[in-house]
Amino acid sequence: MLPEGWLASAQSLVVTVVIAVFVITFIIQAFQIPSESMEDTLLIGDYLLVDKAHYGPAGTLRALLPYSPVRRGDIIVFRYPIHPSEHFVKRVIGVPGDRIRIVRRRVFINGKALDEPYAVFKESLPDAFRDNFPGGNARSTHITSRWYLDLQKLVEDGQMIIPSGHYFVMGDNRDQSLDSRYWGFVPEENIIGRPLMIYWSMQTLGGGEGEPVFTDDESDRLLHVRDGFALALQNIRWRRILSIIH
């Protein structure tokens, strides 16, 4: 017979696993920032915890339970409408019913300029499509054909009208973000959740001249490991770890 202590430990392990699976599936999800589109709010190498229960599921349940609505200015994680297996993170700029227009990089919602202290612009060269949206006859090589055709039907008096159940999102790094300007809206059912905090942050390690090289000498191997560990410590962004995302 198995000892009683073993059975109790097994039961405890099963409960822990079930709770962990529940949390990962329904409440919290980890997410890594892979691109520069949300700089300087989120950086490449930031690891986020995403609150999947913040907005709740789409449909009737969301209306009945006290979930938060998706608001303009929220940062959201969502399934990329073109390839739903990919997850993107952007900021909500327009909500259903909004009329949006971008003039010389300035966003206007329902005729009023939007206050955007988070937005950064890192390109000096103008882009007729990117900086003035919807740009009329201006077109970008990055825009999808389907969105280009749909866009023409949504523009009225130079403003794009956001339909019900959809959201217009953009990256904070406006000149380096392929967002709703290029591929369209985020459907409500594609929204996964809202980032809570950065639990880890580290600059991407890159090669360079003067770095140790592997040889057959054991002492060289140890030096390489030591220097690699020291380099890794230097690249950790300590001030960003455990910071709350706004």
C-alpha positions in Angstrom: 0.0 0.0 0.0 1.1 3.6 -0.6 1.6 5.7 2.4 -1.1 8.2 3.4 1.4 11.1 3.1 2.0 10.3 -0.6 -1.8 10.4 -1.3 -2.2 13.7 0.4 0.8 15.1 -1.6 -0.7 13.8 -4.9 -4.0 15.4 -4.1 -2.4 18.7 -3.3 -0.4 18.6 -6.5 -3.5 17.9 -8.6 -5.4 20.8 -6.9 -2.4 23.2 -7.6 -2.2 22.1 -11.3 -6.0 22.6 -11.7 -5.8 26.1 -10.2 -2.8 27.0 -12.3 -4.6 25.8 -15.5 -7.7 27.7 -14.5 -5.8 30.9 -13.9 -3.8 30.6 -17.2 -6.9 29.7 -19.2 -9.4 32.3 -17.8 -7.7 35.0 -15.7 -4.0 35.6 -16.4 -1.8 35.1 -19.5 1.8 35.9 -20.1 2.8 37.9 -23.2 6.1 39.1 -24.6 6.6 42.3 -26.6 8.2 41.4 -29.9 8.3 44.7 -31.8 8.9 48.4 -31.3 5.3 49.5 -32.2 4.4 50.4 -28.6 7.5 52.3 -27.7 8.1 54.1 -25.4 5.2 52.6 -23.3 6.2 49.0 -23.9 9.7 47.9 -25.2 11.0 44.9 -27.0 11.9 42.4 -24.3 9.1 43.4 -21.9 7.2 40.5 -20.5 3.6 41.2 -19.5 0.9 39.7 -17.4 -2.5 40.1 -19.2 -5.8 40.3 -17.3 -8.1 38.1 -19.4 -11.1 38.7 -17.1 -10.9 42.5 -17.3 -13.4 42.9 -20.2 -15.1 39.5 -19.9 -16.4 37.4 -22.8 -18.1 39.0 -25.7 -21.9 38.7 -25.9 -24.7 38.5 -23.3 -22.5 37.5 -20.4 -20.5 40.7 -20.6 -23.7 42.8 -20.4 -25.0 40.9 -17.3 -21.8 40.8 -15.2 -19.8 43.8 -13.9 -17.0 43.7 -16.5 -15.2 46.8 -17.6 -16.1 48.2 -21.0 -13.3 48.8 -23.6 -12.5 52.4 -23.3 -10.6 54.8 -25.6 -7.0 54.9 -24.4 -6.9 51.3 -23.1 -4.0 49.1 -24.1 -5.4 45.8 -25.2 -4.0 42.4 -26.3 -6.0 40.8 -29.1 -6.0 38.2 -31.8 -4.8 39.7 -35.0 -7.8 39.8 -37.4 -5.7 38.7 -40.4 -4.1 35.8 -38.6 -6.0 35.0 -35.4 -3.3 32.7 -34.1 -1.1 35.7 -33.6 -1.5 38.1 -30.6 -1.0 41.8 -30.9 -0.9 44.6 -28.4 -2.0 48.1 -29.3 -3.9 51.1 -27.8 -7.6 51.7 -28.4 -8.0 55.0 -30.2 -11.6 54.8 -31.5 -14.6 53.0 -30.1 -17.9 52.1 -31.9 -19.6 55.1 -33.3 -16.5 57.4 -33.2 -15.6 59.4 -36.3 -11.8 59.4 -36.6 -9.5 61.4 -38.7 -5.7 61.9 -38.6 -4.3 65.2 -39.9 -0.5 65.7 -39.9 -0.1 63.0 -37.3 -2.7 64.6 -35.0 -5.7 62.4 -34.1 -9.2 63.9 -34.2 -12.1 62.0 -32.6 -15.6 63.4 -33.4 -14.0 66.6 -34.6 -11.9 67.2 -31.4 -8.1 66.7 -31.1 -7.2 63.8 -28.9 -4.8 64.4 -26.1 -2.1 61.7 -26.5 0.9 62.1 -24.1 1.9 58.5 -24.9 2.3 59.0 -28.6 5.9 59.3 -30.0 7.1 60.0 -33.6 10.5 58.7 -34.6 10.5 59.2 -38.4 11.3 62.6 -39.9 10.1 61.9 -43.4 6.4 62.5 -44.0 4.1 59.7 -45.2 0.8 60.8 -46.9 -1.1 57.7 -45.9 0.3 57.2 -42.4 0.2 60.8 -41.3 -3.2 61.8 -42.8 -5.8 59.1 -42.4 -8.1 58.3 -44.2 -5.8 59.7 -46.9 -8.2 59.8 -49.8 -6.2 58.7 -52.8 -3.0 58.1 -50.7 -2.1 54.5 -50.4 0.6 52.5 -48.6 2.3 49.3 -49.7 1.5 47.9 -46.2 -2.3 48.2 -46.5 -4.2 45.1 -47.2 -6.3 45.0 -50.4 -9.5 44.1 -48.5 -9.1 46.9 -46.0 -8.4 49.4 -48.8 -11.7 48.5 -50.5 -13.7 48.4 -47.2 -12.2 51.8 -46.1 -13.8 53.6 -49.0 -17.3 52.6 -47.7 -16.6 53.9 -44.2 -15.5 57.4 -44.9 -17.9 60.4 -44.7 -16.7 64.0 -44.8 -13.1 62.9 -44.6 -13.8 61.0 -41.4 -13.9 57.2 -40.9 -16.9 55.9 -38.9 -16.2 53.0 -36.6 -19.0 50.4 -36.8 -20.6 48.7 -33.9 -18.7 45.9 -32.2 -15.3 47.1 -33.6 -12.3 49.1 -32.3 -9.7 51.2 -34.0 -6.2 50.6 -32.5 -2.8 52.2 -33.0 0.7 51.7 -31.6 2.2 54.4 -29.4 5.2 54.5 -31.7 3.1 56.0 -34.5 5.7 55.9 -37.3 6.7 52.2 -36.7 3.3 50.6 -36.1 1.3 48.5 -38.6 -2.1 49.0 -37.0 -5.7 49.7 -37.8 -4.6 52.2 -40.4 -3.2 49.3 -42.5 -5.5 46.3 -41.8 -8.7 47.5 -40.2 -10.7 47.1 -37.0 -10.4 44.8 -34.1 -13.6 42.9 -33.6 -14.9 42.8 -30.0 -14.6 39.0 -29.9 -10.9 39.2 -30.7 -10.0 41.1 -27.6 -8.2 38.9 -25.1 -7.6 41.3 -22.2 -5.7 44.2 -20.8 -2.0 44.2 -19.7 -1.6 44.5 -16.0 2.1 44.8 -15.3 5.6 44.1 -16.6 6.9 41.1 -14.7 10.3 41.0 -16.5 12.2 43.2 -18.9 15.5 42.6 -20.7 17.2 44.2 -23.7 17.9 41.9 -26.6 21.3 40.5 -26.5 23.3 41.0 -29.7 26.7 39.9 -30.9 29.6 42.2 -31.3 33.4 42.5 -31.7 35.5 41.7 -28.7 33.1 39.0 -27.3 34.6 35.7 -26.0 34.8 32.9 -28.6 34.4 29.2 -27.8 37.5 27.1 -27.9 38.4 23.6 -26.7 40.2 25.1 -23.7 38.0 24.6 -20.5 39.2 27.8 -19.0 38.0 29.7 -22.1 34.6 28.1 -21.8 34.3 29.1 -18.2 35.3 32.7 -19.0 32.6 32.7 -21.8 29.9 31.6 -19.4 31.0 34.1 -16.8 31.1 37.0 -19.3 27.8 35.9 -20.8 26.1 35.9 -17.3 27.6 39.4 -16.5 26.3 40.7 -19.9 22.8 39.3 -19.2 22.7 41.1 -15.8 23.7 44.3 -17.4 20.8 44.0 -19.9 18.1 43.5 -17.4 15.8 46.6 -17.1 15.4 46.5 -13.3 13.4 49.7 -13.1 10.7 48.3 -15.4 10.2 45.0 -13.5 6.8 44.9 -11.6 5.8 48.3 -13.1 2.1 48.8 -13.7 1.0 49.5 -17.3 -1.1 52.5 -18.1 
